[in-house]
Amino acid sequence: QVQLVESGGGLVQPGGSLRLSCAASGSIFSINAMGWYRQGPGKQRELVAGITSGGITNYADFVKGRFTISRDNAKNTVYLQMNSLKPEDTAVYYCNSQVRSSWFAAVENYWGQGTQVTVSS
């Protein structure tokens, strides 16, 4: 079993910044990739950013240079630095991890419980 714990969410004014973190623990042989998704009120969950264990990153178009994803493989932790936040960024942000529990195990997706980000004046 793998557990993902997010932190860093909160209330911030438009134009402000937040830094989210997600730490993975449990039965982990390897992590192929980690990423951040978000789900706003009445919206479908969408990809925000992802990063492979090798450091290859992928961003949603709406980030437009505002967000930066990074990771610490030794700590099985992924971060999301969010700058120039907008009200439309308001959502529950979920950490996702693609994990193999052993060499012969298939990759499985795990999700954190989510952390609320509210951008409002």
ABEGO torsion letter per residue (X at the ends): XBBBBBBGBEBBBBGBBBBBBBBBBEBBABBABBBBBBBBBGBBBBBABBBBAAGBBBBBAAAGGABBBBBBAAAGBBBBBBBGBBAAABBBBBBBBBBBABAABBBBBBBBAEBBBBBBX
